[in-house]
Each structure stands twice: as structure tokens, then as C-alpha cells.
Amino acid sequence: MSGQWEVVIGLEIHAQLATKSKIFSAASTAYGAEPNTQACLVDLGYPGVLPVLNAEVVRMAAKFGLAVNATVAPRSVFARKNYFYPDLPKGYQISQYELPIVEHGELFIADADGNEKRIGITRAHLEEDAGKSIHEGLDGYSGIDLNRAGTPLLEIVSEPDLSSAREAVAYMRKIHSIVRYLGISDGNMQEGSFRCDANVSVRPVGQDELGTRAEIKNLNSFRYVEKAINFEVERQIELIEDGGQVQQETRLYDSDKDETRSMRSKEEANDYRYFPDPDLLPVEIDAAYIEAVRATLPELPDAKQQRFIDDYGIREDDAAILTTSLLLADYFEAVAGATEGKAQGVANFIIGDLSSALNRDGLDIEQSPVSAKDLALMLDRIKDNTISGKIAKEVFEAMWAGEGTADEIIEARGLKQITDSSAIEAIVDNVIEANPGQVAEYKAGKDKLIGFFVGQVMKETGGKANPGQVNAILKDKLS
């Protein structure tokens, strides 16, 4: 909601399928090759060449359909979507129109109040990607790179069930997580493997009829999706309130200016003159095929999240974070299985210190310099009181820098925690004697000064005294 206006959003997500070859040719889909070195005669649209469907894309699409509780069509048809653009050498894109391979799915996200909200998935269809126009460094000219032409895409179309930019991002993240869990897409947004178009409209609260929508094309980060939608919502509301009308059009998001701008008037389906592709047979799938694909489904994010809550006893929010990525979830389970400490402590450290270090250095979890086994050993040293939680942060940073295992670092740096009560008592006595004013204030009722005394003792011991023992001894002596 925005004042008296209701926001209506639908997303069209394009997930590049993780096949080694293209959807209708044997050309490679590997990223980063020199322009036009991975485009064969089929991709280049030469006359007389025929497309041949890659069977793996059908399996991947069916896998996605089953994962979102959708119907996998027993018969789907490829169609030609006709339009002219320099990076589309055939003059048409092969897609699916009236009979897509997946229909009527769903997934669930949390709404603004934290309640579960169902988001319908209208369809998911297979199609080929177009090439890419290049404008930079060509001295006023444009170049065409057809390496992406024919790359297999699964276009996932939601119902207009999303009511805010935040919900749109939550939905997109959920789809991103699912396709990566399934292993059907690497979801790499920087390389264009996962992107979306957002259809945005507003209407007065209580009105059933949808407002005129604008489509924002090619959003390739969660942050840009949120910012682009928020800008577009405000633009449409201001336009209507000033007496204007929203035009149905395609817009682009300019991240430098944080604004959307008009690209072209929005085409309708009939503008593309869809018709079944005469060079491709219908795709027919029987029940046995679908059940064989169903048998390959992994544990999906929602199920894994609930299992983490039930089996490990960790907080719901933490389980949600740990299961956004399959590799992160696997790392957590490996650490939790190798340490004697509580799983919640493992979750806290991974979500806190480990994630901060990964973000700081721009690394993914699989690139972590600290293995699950080594992190488990360090957490065990907190549990057996060899080091304190505070010293563990120093040990972790040294492990991250490649200085060795937790035990090696603790030994080399002399970080072993002081747990000898008599030694701690002697230091506590010195601190109390040196601060008579604070002692008097504490005894007069300023209980919060206990933190001051703890800090002084920890300073005297270089942070090595056991905090629990320090607190207990201080409170006993000060009382």
C-alpha cells in the first residue's frame, strides 16, 4: 500500500539453464568467450539449417515445475515470436506461447507482517536467448555478439500477486534459491544467468480492475529490482494524482540516476505474430518420465529450513538465512556435525563473523579459507574454555589469514584462556583496590559499573581471563 493506492506487481524471471550446449544447437554455453566464437550456423540463422531440441532442457524445466507444485504439461509446443532486432538474426525467437511446458505453480513468501503469502506462478516456458548488442569502445558504432544467441532460458511468469517491492524481492530470492538447489541454473546475476522484468501498476484501494502497467526490463540484481519498482510506483502515483495517465510501455532502469525511463511502447502478444514452429515437433512427456524426474528432486529450501528448526533447534530466522544457499546449508551441517557445541552457536558464528568476512572479501561460501572442519575445532575451543568468545574472533581472523588451525594459533599467540580462580582473584583484588571511587558507587546502587570492573580485569589479562569466572568473582568480592 502507498497511501490510498494499492501496488500490483508481477515478475517475469529469466533463468539461464545450466546446460553445456544451447537449446537448439551443439554450440557451447560457456561464459566469457571472445565475441561470436560460440555461435554456429543454427544460432546465426543461416537458411536451410534446422534446430534440434536439447533433451536436458526439458528435464530441467520439468524438475522446476515439480518443485513449485505445478502441472508439467504432457504436450507442449514451441512457437516463433516474430520481431526484428539486430541481435536476432533469424528475425524471430523460438519460445513457447499457447502450450508451455509448466503451468499453475505456487510458492510462499512472508508478507510485511511476517505472515505466509501464496504467490501463484502462471507458467514457466522454454525459450532461446537473443544475442547482445555492444555499444562501448566502437567509436560511434554498435557491434553484435551472438554467443548468447540460442542459450536456453526458462521464463518463469508470476501471477500479479505481489504487493510491494519488498515482496517482489522476496519472491525473486525464493525462485533464485530453488533453481540453484535443483542444479538447473547457476543463478549468476552478474553474468546474466538470472534476471527479471517487472510489471508494475497501481490502483485505488478497493478497486478490482487492474491499473495500466509498465514493464521494467532486464533487472539483474535484487537491489535494482527493489529500487526500480519503488521508483516506478512513486512515478505512477504522482502522474495519476497530477491528472495524467499511465501509458502501457516498456521502461529501463537507470541505476546511476535511480530512475526508470521510457524505452518503447509495450507490445501485445498479437504484435509478435506467434505461430507454432514448423521445424520443431511438439514435446510429449509421459507419466513415467515425470515420476523419474520427481525421484531426482533434492530437499528444497522450505523443507530444509523446517528440518534445521526441528533437528538442530535453531531460530526460524537463522534457519531461513542458512537455507537460502545449498552450499551455505551444507557448510552449516558440516560444522554442526563436527563440533560438540550447540547448533545455535554454530549458526550465530556462520551468520555473523563468517558471513561478514565473506562479504568483506567478496567471496562465496565455497571459497571460504576456513573449512567447516577447522571452524568446528575453533568452536570446540570456546566450549571447553580454552579460549573465550572474544578471543575466538582473533583466532578466526588468523585462521582466515592462513596462519594455521585454531590450536596452532592459540599456542603460537599465547591466547589460552586463564581459568585459574586464584590467579583471577588476585587480578580482581588489584582492580578493586585501584578504583575505590567506582567501588563506592557500585555499592551505592550503580550496578551497571560491573561492566567497568570486568573491562579492567580483561584489560589486565589481555582478554584471556574467563569472563564467567571474572563476573562471578567480582560480584562476590564487591558484595
Phi, psi and omega in degrees: 000145173222094184066240180265014184244144176251135181263136179233125185227138169230142181247142170245105184263132177252111178254120177287126182282143190273052176270158179279334179236170188284173188290328182234009179213171181269006180294149183288149175256007183302140184275144169096006180287160177301146183309137173063027176257354180234045178227117181265185184299326178296315181293328182279354176075029179295142179294143176092346179271149185240141177286147175232123186292133175281115184298332183294329181291329177294315179299317181294319179296318179296321179298316178297315181304316180293326182292335181250023174058039182258171173272125173267116190293133175292340179216122176229156189229137174274142181231160175265125177256108190269120170199159181255130171202146186302331182270013179238082191297332181285339186086003175206157176249135176275121182220195172233141185236277186287330183234081179282166183282336181227135178217153168059060175256186180198156166210172187234137177233172174267132177277187185298335180266003181085005179274152180289132180232130179277132174243120180283145174249110184299312186194163168221124183232156180272144175200167176264147176280159174270178175281199184225132175272136181242129185243341186274140174074018182244018172053053175088353179258169173242144177246162179237125175249116184261018177300324181279344182301124181091000176295134184285132178237147167248113179268120185251115188251120180273161166289160178282060186258359184267136189247002180198164176297323180297318177295321179299317179293319179299318178296314181297319177298322180295315177298317180302315179296316183296313183293331177284320175302318182288343182074021182263350177206143177280348175065018184286106185285329179294329181267003178084013182281348182210114182209169182213160169248136182249124174264118189236133174213164175230155176209155177300144179303131179095347179280135180277324183291135180288148174282171177290132186259152168244143180255124177261120190268150165053058174269122189240027171205151180299322181296316180292325177301313181295314183293319181295317180294315180300319178296314184295322177299312180296321179299314183293318180297314179298319180298313181292316182293338177270007176094004180270183179231140176286132178266140174286115186203169173258132183235157176247149176261125177261106185290334179291321181262355183051057178208158171260151177219155186293138179248311178193164175292146185285129178281150170265167182302323183290342176293335183271353178049055178300140166205153182303137181288119183289346182269355183234131177286155172301150177268119181245127184236130179261172184298325181295321179297314182298318180292326177295321177291319180302325181293343181265358183294133177277177170292125186269166189307314182297317180293320180294320179301314180295323179295321178298321179294314184288313188276324185256347178069027180270163182295150183300316181298321180291321178297323179296317179294315184292337182260005176296330179236133179298320181292323177292319178298317179296321179297314178302313182295324179294318179292312182300325180284342185255352182250156177270353180284173180286147182297328179297322177296322176298312180301316180301315184290320180293314182290328181271271188297314183295312181297323178297318179293321178297313180297318181300319185261005178064040182248153169268165186301325181290348178260007182300128177291342180257115181287163177301319180297316181291323178294321178300318179298318180296318179294328175296327180288337171287316183296322182270012175067019174293321177225161175271169177299325180291315178296330180301327179295320177293318179297316181299315180298324178291321175298317180300324182279359175086025182276357178127192179282170179302315181298318180295320181289317178301317181291313184294325183263358181062048186261005184299134185293142176276117180240003178287111185300321182293322178294318179293320179301319181298319180290320177300316179301317180297318181295316180296318181294326184280350185227062184297326180297313180293328177297315180298317180297318180299314182291340178276359175122357179277076185299331184294345178293350177303326179297323177298314182294318177301315180300320179295318179295316180295325177296317180296331184258009182063029178078009187266349179288144178294118186301321180298315179293321180301312180300313182296315182293318179300312182297323179295314184287325182285339180273000000 
